[in-house]
Amino acid sequence: MEKTTKIGALGAIGCFSVQERLWRYLKSQRIHPALLFIGPDKQVKYQAAKGMAKLLFCLNKTKTAFCNECNNCKRIEKEIHPDVYFFKEESEETLKIEVVREVIGQMRVTPIEGPYKICVIEEAHRMNSGAANAFLKTLEEPGEGRFFILTTTQRGSILPTVSSRCIEFVFRPENDDINLAEELQKKYRDLLTEASKTKNFAQVIVSLGEKEEALKFLQFLQLEIHKALLSKESSKEGSLLFNSYSTHELTLKFDSIVTLEGQLRSNANYGLMIESLLRNHFSGVFL
Ligand SMILES: [Zn+2]
């Protein structure tokens, strides 16, 4: 059998679940007040939104997780925590301005138990332009301890004025594991090593050729970052390419790659996108 390395659906094998990514994100920086969860599986994103709320509210949280058993975790799971609102997708109908005004009103009220208040809006691409415009100011400055989590299956239908105010998390489709042969990984490693020495990232694109291969290359980058992250928490060998980056840098790079992977699937002009990703994120690999 071919020897391969895997990251499971959502990067969920090992400790690199979305929850883990969110946790790293929460620890690594001031939390952005608006997050956009993108991906084909509604349930997965919804659970992740709940996970994020639990990570904030859990009474027994550990270094990497929430407990799922405390009063707060249980109430969030049942959707009855007074400071966590869920605007679920009940139908494919447009989200009207009245709904958005209700959301804004709810979020203005002081948290009942505090210190946070979270609002999850499912399938946010259903907002019409009137609703989106009414939402912009609140989305930009929701107030102390207030967070919005928008989810969508249709990234392309989210108005740019909304998405530009959010930090994006892209969720891999379920059962779409990353599974790359060791040989292919070596090829990509050599390719990136060479390109980062010569600073000729366009050469990588030429070598990749087809879009399918470009997608595999992005998955290879995810695997390498995954290894580098794991090595920081255990004595594992890690990634020869990326070990020198900090956890925070690796998390940001990982999210850029997953975002680009999503865009790549719906965009033909991928060469420039990958070149600019490499230039912006990986030009220091061998400095
Ligand atoms: Zn808990």
Residues whose N, C-alpha, C, O or C-beta is under 5 A from the ligand:
A	BS01	ZN	C58 L59 N60 F66 C67 N68 E69 C70 C73
